[in-house]
Amino acid sequence: MQTEEDLNKEILTITMDIVKNHPELSKYLDEMPVTIPNKENPEITLKALKAYRHSLTTLLSKYEQGHDTIVPKP
């Protein structure tokens, strides 16, 4: 089972890859709905971190595959 620290490391690695190798995608990082805390439950959960990691990997994967739609749907 992954820990919060593990997920944060993976998220940081993917984010750094996007910023370094695909800076044109950086604008989508702030627009991802997963990054906006839920007002009813503002704490960061493992589920939220996994969802955010998935969003990042989907964004990067679709971009690298050359798809027209690169913004992942929540």
Rosetta constraint file for C-alpha pairs under 8 A:
AtomPair CA 2 CA 6 HARMONIC 5.92 0.50
AtomPair CA 2 CA 7 HARMONIC 6.71 0.50
AtomPair CA 3 CA 7 HARMONIC 6.35 0.50
AtomPair CA 3 CA 46 HARMONIC 7.55 0.50
AtomPair CA 4 CA 8 HARMONIC 6.09 0.50
AtomPair CA 4 CA 46 HARMONIC 6.14 0.50
AtomPair CA 4 CA 49 HARMONIC 7.59 0.50
AtomPair CA 5 CA 9 HARMONIC 6.17 0.50
AtomPair CA 6 CA 10 HARMONIC 6.32 0.50
AtomPair CA 7 CA 11 HARMONIC 6.08 0.50
AtomPair CA 7 CA 46 HARMONIC 7.89 0.50
AtomPair CA 7 CA 49 HARMONIC 6.42 0.50
AtomPair CA 7 CA 50 HARMONIC 6.91 0.50
AtomPair CA 7 CA 53 HARMONIC 7.41 0.50
AtomPair CA 8 CA 12 HARMONIC 6.05 0.50
AtomPair CA 8 CA 49 HARMONIC 7.38 0.50
AtomPair CA 9 CA 13 HARMONIC 6.14 0.50
AtomPair CA 10 CA 14 HARMONIC 6.19 0.50
AtomPair CA 10 CA 53 HARMONIC 7.31 0.50
AtomPair CA 11 CA 15 HARMONIC 5.99 0.50
AtomPair CA 11 CA 52 HARMONIC 7.72 0.50
AtomPair CA 11 CA 53 HARMONIC 5.56 0.50
AtomPair CA 11 CA 56 HARMONIC 7.61 0.50
AtomPair CA 12 CA 16 HARMONIC 5.97 0.50
AtomPair CA 13 CA 17 HARMONIC 6.17 0.50
AtomPair CA 14 CA 18 HARMONIC 6.24 0.50
AtomPair CA 14 CA 56 HARMONIC 6.91 0.50
AtomPair CA 14 CA 57 HARMONIC 7.22 0.50
AtomPair CA 15 CA 19 HARMONIC 6.18 0.50
AtomPair CA 15 CA 56 HARMONIC 7.43 0.50
AtomPair CA 16 CA 20 HARMONIC 5.90 0.50
AtomPair CA 17 CA 21 HARMONIC 5.59 0.50
AtomPair CA 17 CA 22 HARMONIC 7.20 0.50
AtomPair CA 18 CA 22 HARMONIC 4.77 0.50
AtomPair CA 18 CA 23 HARMONIC 6.07 0.50
AtomPair CA 18 CA 25 HARMONIC 6.56 0.50
AtomPair CA 18 CA 26 HARMONIC 6.66 0.50
AtomPair CA 18 CA 60 HARMONIC 7.24 0.50
AtomPair CA 19 CA 23 HARMONIC 4.63 0.50
AtomPair CA 19 CA 25 HARMONIC 7.43 0.50
AtomPair CA 19 CA 26 HARMONIC 5.89 0.50
AtomPair CA 22 CA 26 HARMONIC 7.39 0.50
AtomPair CA 25 CA 29 HARMONIC 7.24 0.50
AtomPair CA 26 CA 30 HARMONIC 7.73 0.50
AtomPair CA 27 CA 31 HARMONIC 7.20 0.50
AtomPair CA 28 CA 32 HARMONIC 6.39 0.50
AtomPair CA 28 CA 71 HARMONIC 7.24 0.50
AtomPair CA 30 CA 35 HARMONIC 7.17 0.50
AtomPair CA 31 CA 35 HARMONIC 7.77 0.50
AtomPair CA 32 CA 36 HARMONIC 7.56 0.50
AtomPair CA 32 CA 55 HARMONIC 7.80 0.50
AtomPair CA 33 CA 74 HARMONIC 6.82 0.50
AtomPair CA 34 CA 48 HARMONIC 7.01 0.50
AtomPair CA 34 CA 51 HARMONIC 7.03 0.50
AtomPair CA 34 CA 52 HARMONIC 5.62 0.50
AtomPair CA 34 CA 55 HARMONIC 7.95 0.50
AtomPair CA 34 CA 74 HARMONIC 7.40 0.50
AtomPair CA 35 CA 52 HARMONIC 7.19 0.50
AtomPair CA 37 CA 41 HARMONIC 7.41 0.50
AtomPair CA 37 CA 42 HARMONIC 5.04 0.50
AtomPair CA 37 CA 43 HARMONIC 7.44 0.50
AtomPair CA 37 CA 44 HARMONIC 7.82 0.50
AtomPair CA 38 CA 42 HARMONIC 5.01 0.50
AtomPair CA 44 CA 48 HARMONIC 6.25 0.50
AtomPair CA 44 CA 49 HARMONIC 7.08 0.50
AtomPair CA 45 CA 49 HARMONIC 6.28 0.50
AtomPair CA 46 CA 50 HARMONIC 6.04 0.50
AtomPair CA 47 CA 51 HARMONIC 6.14 0.50
AtomPair CA 48 CA 52 HARMONIC 6.12 0.50
AtomPair CA 49 CA 53 HARMONIC 6.09 0.50
AtomPair CA 50 CA 54 HARMONIC 6.08 0.50
AtomPair CA 51 CA 55 HARMONIC 6.17 0.50
AtomPair CA 52 CA 56 HARMONIC 6.25 0.50
AtomPair CA 53 CA 57 HARMONIC 6.17 0.50
AtomPair CA 54 CA 58 HARMONIC 5.98 0.50
AtomPair CA 55 CA 59 HARMONIC 6.06 0.50
AtomPair CA 55 CA 72 HARMONIC 5.95 0.50
AtomPair CA 55 CA 74 HARMONIC 7.80 0.50
AtomPair CA 56 CA 60 HARMONIC 6.20 0.50
AtomPair CA 57 CA 61 HARMONIC 5.86 0.50
AtomPair CA 58 CA 62 HARMONIC 5.94 0.50
AtomPair CA 58 CA 70 HARMONIC 7.94 0.50
AtomPair CA 58 CA 72 HARMONIC 6.29 0.50
AtomPair CA 59 CA 63 HARMONIC 6.16 0.50
AtomPair CA 59 CA 70 HARMONIC 5.50 0.50
AtomPair CA 59 CA 71 HARMONIC 5.84 0.50
AtomPair CA 59 CA 72 HARMONIC 5.90 0.50
AtomPair CA 60 CA 64 HARMONIC 6.09 0.50
AtomPair CA 60 CA 70 HARMONIC 7.86 0.50
AtomPair CA 61 CA 65 HARMONIC 6.15 0.50
AtomPair CA 62 CA 66 HARMONIC 6.24 0.50
AtomPair CA 62 CA 67 HARMONIC 5.49 0.50
AtomPair CA 62 CA 69 HARMONIC 7.50 0.50
AtomPair CA 62 CA 70 HARMONIC 5.51 0.50
AtomPair CA 63 CA 67 HARMONIC 6.01 0.50
AtomPair CA 63 CA 70 HARMONIC 5.69 0.50
